Amino acid sequence: MASGEAVGRVLGTQAASPLSFWVGLEPGKVLQLDDVVVTRREVPGHGPVLVAGVVTTVEARHEGAAYDSDVFLIAEGALPAAVIEVAEVRVTRVEPEVFVPPLPGSKVFLAGAGDRDQALYFDVMDRRVPMGTGRDGLPLYVNFDFLDGTRGAHVSISGVSGVATKTSFATFLLYSIFNSGVLDAESANTKALIFSVKGEDLLFLDHDNVRLDDGARAAYARLGLPAQPFGSVHVFAPPRPGDPNGVPHVSARTQGVSSFYWTLVELCEEELLRFVFADSDDERAGYSLLVGQVAARLKSWAEPVGDGGAVMIRGTACRTFGDLVELLSDQLQDEATRIEWTGAQTPLGTVNAFLRRLRSAVKPLSPIVRGDLPFFRAHSVRTSDAQVTIVDLHNLPERAQRFVVGVVLRGEFHRKETSGTARPLLFVVLDELNKYAPREGDSPIKEILLDVAERGRSLGVILIGAQQTASEVERRIVSNSAVRVAGRLDPAEAARSEYGWLPSAVRERATIAKPGTMFVAQPEIPVPLAVAFPFPAWATRPSEAASRVSPSADPFQGLPGVEDDIPPF
C-alpha cells in the first residue's frame, strides 16, 4: 500500500503514541534526519489508517554491552553484541483522523511521492510556493494562504549575521512568489519594497549571476522555477553629500537608480519631525510631547519659498536642514517666543535636551532633508516604477536610516489604507528588525511596524522581517508572523523561549546549520522543515553581476581581474 521501500518496524521497547513513535531499522537500511516515513494500521470500523511523520532523532547503539569499555571487546569479536539503529518519528498527519498509535512490529516505509505530499499537507495546499528542497532532493512548499493574508501573513527570519543567509532566503522567497504562478493575473501589479543596508549587494537583483552553474539550474528546474534574475527592479539611493545636483550616492550601478530625499516643505507639511526622534530613547527622554508641539507649529507657520523645497517661517528663510535647526534653536531659547512654540510652560531642561538631540541630527539628515536643490523634482521613494523597489541605506548613518525607514513605511502604509483594497499585495523586506522594533521602549517606527503586523494582513502589506535575535524584537510582531524561519543560530539565542516552535533536536541542529539551510515552520505542518534553497540566479554583489554590454564591445575583456572571496550565498 505504501509506495516507498520498507526501512524497518515500529519498536515495541519504546512506547508508541498517536503523536510519536520509534522505528527499528532493518540491516542495511538507513534513515536520516528529516526523512518522511509512513506506516499503516488496520482499525476495526475505520479501515486502514495512515500514520505519517518526520524523523527527528536517529541513534545507534550496541545491544548486549553493559559497560563503556565493552565497545573494544565487541570490536575485537571477543564479546557478542548487535548493532542496532533506531529513529524517532514525530507524527505530522493521521489520515483519516483516528488517533491510534501504530502497533509494534508494523512495517515502516519511506514515503513515496503521494505519501510524502500527504504527510506534509502539500496535497491540500491549493496555492503552494516552492521554498527549496528537502534532504531527499524533492521540493518543499509553503502555503501561500499564510503569506497573502487569506489565513495568515508575515514572515519572521532569525539567524546569525553573515552565516544564516537571511537576506538571501528572503529574496529567494520573493522570487518564488513572483514566478511560481500563485499570483496569477496579479503578478504584474504585486510589488516588493526592500530596504538594503549591506553595501551594494542587493542593487543587482535584475542581473544574471555569473557564478550560477548547471547544478543550480537543475535545482530551479526541480522547483518549477526559471533560473533567471528579477525582471523589474528600480533602486533609490540618497544624494551624494555636498553634491549640488543630488546625484545618487552609488558607485557600482549607473542605470535604474534615482535619488530620494525630502524637502523642508514636506518635513513641515507632513509633520515628519517625529521621525527625526525615532530612537526608543527619545520616547523615554520626556520631550516627545514637545516634538509634537513643534511639528504642529511648523505645519501651521511654514510657507514654501521658490521651487526648491525651501520654507519661510516667521520671516526667516530656511534652505537647509541646518537652517531649520538654527531657527528652532533661536526661537526656543528666547523666552519671548518659546511659549508660542511649546504651547505651554515647558522646563528649560526639556527644551535643551530636545535641542541637543535635534542638533545632533543635522549632519546625518542634511543629505536627505533639504531645500537647496536647483529645482523641485521627483524625489520620493515610490513602488510604482518597478515590481521590486530597493531603498539603499548603506551610505547613511543609523540615525538617517531610521528616518528613511519610518517615513517610507508610513507613506506606503497610508497609500494602502487610502486605496481601499488589499490587492495588489505589497511585500516589505526589512533586515535588522530588532533595531527598528526593539522589545523595550516605543518609537514612531515601532508603532508603524506594529500596525503593519496587526493590520497589514487586511491591507495587503506583508512584512518579511529579518533579525539576528528574535528575543530582542517586539513580541507582537513575531507572534503575528504566520511563517517562522531560522538559519544558523547562536547557542545562547537558540535556548530562548522565542524559539519554542523549534523542537529541542532542531534547536541543536540550528547551531551548526550550514549557509543555505533554513528551518521553516508554518501553521499547517506541526514539524519545522529543513529547507535547502538554491544558489541565487541573480547577482548578490557587484562582482557577480553579468554585464549587459556585448562582450565584443568590452574594451577590457581578457584583462586579469581581482577575484574576491566567493560567498556561500
PEWOTA-V286725 format. One record per backbone hydrogen bond with DSSP energy under -0.5 kcal/mol. CO is the residue of the C=O (numbers start at 1). NH is the residue of the N-H. If there is no record, write none. Layout:
CO/NH ; CO/NH
This chain:
5/110 ; 7/26 ; 8/108 ; 9/24 ; 10/105 ; 19/91 ; 20/17 ; 21/89 ; 22/11 ; 23/25 ; 23/87 ; 24/9 ; 26/29 ; 32/35 ; 35/37 ; 35/55 ; 36/111 ; 37/53 ; 38/109 ; 39/51 ; 41/43 ; 41/49 ; 42/44 ; 43/46 ; 43/47 ; 47/43 ; 49/41 ; 50/52 ; 50/95 ; 51/39 ; 52/92 ; 52/93 ; 53/37 ; 54/90 ; 55/34 ; 57/88 ; 59/86 ; 61/84 ; 62/64 ; 63/82 ; 67/70 ; 68/71 ; 69/72 ; 69/73 ; 70/74 ; 71/75 ; 72/76 ; 73/77 ; 73/78 ; 73/79 ; 74/77 ; 82/63 ; 82/84 ; 84/61 ; 85/25 ; 86/59 ; 87/23 ; 88/56 ; 88/57 ; 89/21 ; 89/91 ; 90/54 ; 93/52 ; 95/50 ; 96/98 ; 97/99 ; 98/100 ; 103/106 ; 106/10 ; 108/7 ; 108/8 ; 109/38 ; 112/116 ; 113/117 ; 114/118 ; 115/119 ; 116/120 ; 117/122 ; 117/123 ; 118/121 ; 121/124 ; 122/125 ; 124/126 ; 127/144 ; 129/142 ; 132/140 ; 133/532 ; 134/137 ; 138/134 ; 140/131 ; 140/132 ; 142/129 ; 142/144 ; 143/146 ; 144/147 ; 144/148 ; 145/151 ; 145/152 ; 147/154 ; 152/149 ; 153/482 ; 154/483 ; 155/465 ; 156/485 ; 157/467 ; 158/487 ; 160/163 ; 160/164 ; 165/169 ; 166/170 ; 167/171 ; 168/172 ; 169/173 ; 170/174 ; 171/175 ; 172/176 ; 173/177 ; 174/178 ; 175/179 ; 176/180 ; 181/184 ; 183/186 ; 184/187 ; 186/189 ; 186/190 ; 191/427 ; 192/194 ; 192/389 ; 193/429 ; 194/196 ; 194/391 ; 195/197 ; 195/431 ; 196/393 ; 196/394 ; 197/199 ; 198/201 ; 200/203 ; 202/205 ; 204/207 ; 204/539 ; 205/230 ; 207/539 ; 208/210 ; 208/546 ; 209/212 ; 213/217 ; 214/218 ; 215/219 ; 216/220 ; 217/221 ; 218/222 ; 219/223 ; 220/225 ; 221/224 ; 226/228 ; 232/388 ; 234/390 ; 235/258 ; 236/392 ; 237/260 ; 238/249 ; 240/243 ; 242/244 ; 243/246 ; 244/374 ; 247/240 ; 248/250 ; 256/235 ; 258/237 ; 260/239 ; 262/370 ; 263/267 ; 264/268 ; 265/269 ; 266/270 ; 267/272 ; 267/273 ; 268/271 ; 271/274 ; 272/275 ; 273/276 ; 273/277 ; 275/278 ; 276/278 ; 279/282 ; 279/283 ; 280/284 ; 281/285 ; 282/287 ; 287/291 ; 288/292 ; 289/293 ; 290/294 ; 291/295 ; 292/296 ; 293/297 ; 294/298 ; 295/299 ; 296/300 ; 297/301 ; 298/302 ; 303/312 ; 305/308 ; 305/310 ; 307/376 ; 308/373 ; 309/264 ; 309/265 ; 310/305 ; 311/318 ; 312/303 ; 312/314 ; 313/316 ; 316/313 ; 318/311 ; 319/371 ; 320/324 ; 321/325 ; 322/326 ; 323/327 ; 324/328 ; 325/329 ; 326/330 ; 327/331 ; 328/332 ; 329/333 ; 330/334 ; 333/335 ; 334/337 ; 334/338 ; 335/339 ; 337/341 ; 338/341 ; 338/342 ; 339/343 ; 347/350 ; 347/351 ; 348/352 ; 349/353 ; 350/354 ; 351/355 ; 352/356 ; 353/357 ; 354/358 ; 355/359 ; 356/360 ; 358/361 ; 359/362 ; 361/365 ; 362/366 ; 365/368 ; 365/369 ; 368/262 ; 369/321 ; 370/264 ; 375/377 ; 379/261 ; 387/192 ; 387/389 ; 388/234 ; 388/390 ; 389/194 ; 389/391 ; 390/236 ; 390/392 ; 391/196 ; 391/393 ; 392/238 ; 393/396 ; 397/401 ; 398/402 ; 399/403 ; 400/404 ; 401/405 ; 402/406 ; 403/407 ; 404/408 ; 405/409 ; 406/410 ; 407/411 ; 408/412 ; 409/413 ; 410/414 ; 411/415 ; 412/416 ; 413/417 ; 414/418 ; 415/419 ; 416/420 ; 417/420 ; 425/191 ; 426/462 ; 427/193 ; 427/429 ; 428/430 ; 428/464 ; 429/195 ; 430/466 ; 432/435 ; 432/436 ; 433/437 ; 437/474 ; 442/283 ; 443/447 ; 444/448 ; 445/449 ; 446/450 ; 447/451 ; 448/452 ; 449/453 ; 450/454 ; 451/455 ; 451/456 ; 452/456 ; 455/458 ; 455/459 ; 456/460 ; 456/461 ; 460/426 ; 460/462 ; 461/463 ; 462/428 ; 463/155 ; 463/465 ; 464/430 ; 465/157 ; 466/433 ; 467/159 ; 469/472 ; 470/473 ; 472/439 ; 474/477 ; 474/478 ; 475/479 ; 476/480 ; 478/481 ; 480/482 ; 482/484 ; 483/156 ; 484/521 ; 485/158 ; 486/519 ; 488/160 ; 490/494 ; 491/495 ; 493/496 ; 496/499 ; 497/500 ; 499/502 ; 501/503 ; 503/507 ; 504/508 ; 505/509 ; 506/510 ; 507/511 ; 508/511 ; 509/512 ; 510/489 ; 514/517 ; 516/518 ; 516/533 ; 518/520 ; 518/531 ; 519/486 ; 520/529 ; 521/484 ; 522/525 ; 524/526 ; 525/522 ; 529/520 ; 529/531 ; 531/518 ; 531/533 ; 532/133 ; 537/209 ; 541/544 ; 541/545 ; 542/545 ; 544/210 ; 550/553 ; 551/554 ; 553/555 ; 554/557 ; 556/559 ; 561/563 ; 562/564 ; 565/567
